[in-house]
Structures are given as structure tokens and as C-alpha cells.
């Protein structure tokens, strides 16, 4: 994994964005990275504010811009003083997801940090939110923060499949939290297992197929683990990934799950072939989305 030297944290001054900024500051301390605190003002929002909130006053668009710039600078100064790190405020005007993506690219960011939104953050994440659009467009790791940070990440889980994406997720999981206890997990089912029963395949043969799948997955995870510093735990579980992974996150009290996307044309595809958006709808912890293999090589 490329060292984290620059972090972009996007804020809309909400409570959840504040949590994301705090987590970004913690990571900046941990990785000795500089932090860019970015806020994007949609052009139409400026116009609405001017018309509705300041109707009849002498306030201008420039004054509104100055107001938000001062608020952003104050938050950046507070973070810098609290954590003794370099924090650069950046105010932009435009569609938030596009401005975040552009700012990350122009600022040579190695990580983008966003806050989850709403009462059901992960569900809104899949309904056209800024976070979804950023993950779709940016070729960088994107961390979506749900929980208020109190310490460095201590318990990280990384679902791994048997494709080229697995090493990227594993390396990112270790790189983002070098001192955390990391678990690499693969959840599997025998291909067409349900149909095999109906086809009259014996339980003994199905058990043998499961054993072969488990051994193959175990060998893959062991190979990944052996190549990593501070070797992770490995687990191979039989069952549907969308059931196995959330249960494991709860059992281990994980504070971060690291997943991958298969390609920039997808919103977010978890690395496990049978995994769906269900996982990110259910997780209670922060989640980090790795770039696809193609993006990581770019």
C-alpha cells in the first residue's frame, strides 16, 4: 500500500462530518500526514441562501462565501491545535462529489474521508449520496465514518475473495491500521450447493466439495497473511457472505471493515462474489472502500 502522506476530509459542518474530520485527524497523527479539510458550496445553494435567508439585506454572495470560509478555517484551526497537525482549509464551489474528487486529485490525496449521513447512513449511502458518487469516481481509498472516534482503529475485518482484488484489500486493511488486530475472512458456499441437493448429489459428496473449497480459500488467505507484516488472523466460514460477515463484525466488535469495488463502473461491489450491497446496509462500524485493481495500478 502507498504510504498515507495526505488526507482529504470533506465536511458539511454536520455532526457526522465532524466525526469524519476527527477520524481524519487521528489518522493524520498516526501516519504523520497532512490534512486537507474541504467544504463544497453548491452554486444553487448559495443562491437559495441569498434569496431565502438574507432577503432584503445587503449581504452578497461574496459575504456568504466569506462566512463559510471563516467557519471552515475555524474548524481547521481547532483540529490543528487539538491534534498538533497541519490542517489546510479548502472551500470550493460546485457539486460536492465532483469538488471532492477534484480536490483529492489536485491535492495529491492518498485517502478521502467522509461522514455517513442520516438516521440510516449506510442505506442512504446507496441512494445516490455524495459518498456513493465519490467512491464511484475517485480512484483512491474512501473511508466512510459512522462512529465517533475515541482511539486508533483496534479491530479490523477484511472480507477477501479469490480474485486479484484480495491482495489490494488486505494490504489496505493493514496499511490503514498497522497496529490493529486484523482478520482476513472468506465466506463461501459450494457453487450451486442448493441445486446439488435437488439433483440427488449425496451429502458425502457435498461435504467433500465444501472441504475442497475451504482448503483452497484457506491456502489463499495463508499466502496473503504470510506476505504481510504483523500477520493477520484468518478465517474461512461456510455460509452466505451477507450473513457471515455482519455476524463476524458483531462477534469481534470490529470498528472498521475494509471492502473493495470491482470497477469504476460499479457503485460498490464487495470483493466476495456473492456479496451484495446488503453488507454495507447492515454494518454498524466505519467502512473503507479500496480502489479496484485497475484503479490501484493507475
N, C-alpha and C positions, 0 to 999 in steps of 0.2 A: 504494500500500500504506500502511496505517495505520502510523505510527511505532511501533517496539517500545519501550515505556516500562516494561513489567512482564512478567517471565518466570516461569513456574511450572515447576520441575523436580521430578519425582516420584522418590523414592528408596526402595528396599527394602534399602539397605546392601550390595547385591551389587557385584561388580566392574563389571558392565555399567552399573548405575545410577550408580556412581562416575564412569564415563566421561561419562555424560549430564550429571551435575552439573558436571563440569569444562567441558564444552562450553557449558552454560548460562551458566557464569561468564564464559567467553570472550566469549560473545555479549552479556552484560550490560556488560562493559567496552566492547565495540565500539559498542554502541548507547546507552551511558550509561543503562542500565535498572536497575531494582531487581529483585532475585531472591528468589523465594519457594521455599524448599526444603521439600517436603511429603512426609510419610510417613503411610501409612494402615495402621492396625491393624484387621484384620478382627475383629469381635467374637468369632467362634468360635475364632479363632487365640489370642486372649487366654485363653479358657477351656482350650484344649488345652495351652498353655504352663503354665498354672497347675496343671493336673492331672498332666501328664507330667514336666515339668522340675522342678517345685517341690513335688511331693507330699510331704506331711508337714512342710513348712516353715511359717514364719509369714508367708511372702510373700503379699501380697494383690494383687488386680487393680490397685489404685492404685500399688503398688510397681512392677509390671510397666510400667504406663503411665509412671511416673517414669523408669524405666530407659531406655525407648525415647526419651522426651523429652530426656533428657540426652545420649544418643547423637546424636540429631538436632541438638541445639543445638551440640554439639562439631563436627560436620561443617559446620554453617553458619558457626560461628566460624572454622574453618580456611579455608574458602573466602573469607570476608570478609577475613581477614588476608592471604591469599596474593594476592588479586586487587584488594584495596583497593576493595571494592564493598559495597553494602548487601545483606545476606542475612538474610531473616526465616524462622526455622523455623516449621513448621506441622504439628502432629501431629493427626490425625483418626482416628476410629474408624468403621469401616463397610466396605462393599465397595470395593476400591481404585478401580475405574474410576468409580464414582459419586462417591466422595470427591474424586478428581482433577478430575472435571468440575465439581463444586460449588465446589471451591476456586478453580478457574480463573475461574469466573463471579463469585464473591464477591470475589476479589482483583483483578478487572478485568484479568486477564492478556491479553496480546497474543500470546503464544506458549506452547505447552506442550512440554516436553522430556522424553522418556522414553528409557530404555535398552532396546536389543534384548536378548532373553533366549535362553539355551540354546546348544547346540552349533550349531544351525541357526536363528539368531534370526528371520530373515525367514519361514521356514517355520512356526515356532511362532506368529509374528505372525498367521498366517491360521487358526490352530486354536483360536480362542476366547480369545486372550490379553488381558491388560489393555490393551495398546496398541491392539489392534483395536477393543475396546469404547469406548475413549476417542475414537478417531477417528470412530467411528460416531455418538457422542453429542455431542461438543463442536463448536461452530461456530467454531473457531479453527484456525490453522495448528498442526500437530503435527509435531515433529521427533523422529524415532527414530534414536538414536545407536548405531552399531555399532563405530566405530573410536575408539581412544584419541586425544584431541585434542592436537595439538602446536602448532597455529597457527590463525589465522583460515582460513576456507574460501578456497581459491585457485582451484579449478576446479569450476564448477557446470554441470550439464546439466539442461535443462528440456524434456521432451517436450511438444509442442504439437499440438493437433488444430485443426480448423477450426470449432470451436463457440464459444459465448460463454464457455467456461471458459478458453480460451487466454490472454487478457489477464490473468486473475487469477493464473495460474501464472507467467507471465512477470514480472509486477510483484512477486510474492512472491520469486521467484528473485533478482531484482536487489536487492530491499529487504533480504533476509536477509544478503546478502554484497555490499555495494556496490562493493568494490574487487576482487572476484574476476573472473576471466575466465569469462564466461557464454556458453554455447552453447544457442541455441534450435534444436530439431531436430524435424522432422516425418518420420515413416516412413510410406510409403504403398504400396498396391497398387491397380491398376486394379480397380474393382468387378467381381466375377465373372471375374477375369482367367483363372483356370484353365478355367472353363466356356467362355470365348470361344474358346480353342484347340480344344476338343472340338466347338464349334459351327461350326468351319471359318472363323472370322474370321482374316484374313491377319495375318502378323507386322507388315506395314506399318501396318495399322490399329491394332493393339495398341500399337505403338510410338508412334503419334500420340496415342492415348489417354493413354499414360504421360506424354508430353510435356505435354499439356494439364493433367493432374493436377499434375505438377511445377511448372508455371508458376503455377498457381493457389495452390499451397502456398507457393511462393517469394514471391509477391506479398503473401500474408497475413503471412508472417514478416517481410518487409521493412517492412511497415506497422507491425507491433508494434515492431520494432527502432528505427525512426525516432522513435517516441514516447518512447523510454527514454533516460535519462541513461547515459553510459558505454556506448555502443551495443554490444550483444552480437554474437557471431558467429552466423551462421545456416547450417543445413544441411538439405537435403531429400534423403532417401535412399529408394531403391526397395527394398522388401522388407517382410517381416512385422515389425511393431514389436517383438514379443517376442524377435526375433533381432537386429534392428538396434540397439536401444537398449543392451542389455548389452554388445554388441561395441564400441559407441562409448564407453561409460563406461570400459571397459578401455583402449581406444586412447588416450583423453585423460587417463587417470589421474585421473578425476573423484573428488573427495572428497565431493560432495553431488549427489543427484538430486532434483529437485522435481517432484512429480506432483500430480494433482488428483483429487477424487472428484466424481461426477456428482450425488450427492444423499445426504441423510442416511439414506435407507432402504437404501443400499448399504453394504457393508463398506468397500471401497475400489475405485473404478473409475478406472483411469488414463484420462487425457483422450483418448488415441488410441482410436478406435472399436474397432479390432481387438485392442487391448492387453488382456491378462488378468492375473490375479494372478501369472502366471509371472515377470514382471519383478521384482517385489519378493521373489520366492523366490530370485532369482539374484544380485541386486546385492550387491556387497561393501562399498559405501560407505554413508554415512548417507543417509537419505531424509526428505524434508519433504513432508507431505501438506497441500495447500491446501484451504481450505473450498470447498464448492460455490458456484456463482454465487448460488443462493438464500440460502445462509448468509452469504455475503460482503455481500449487500445488507441483511441483517437488522440 
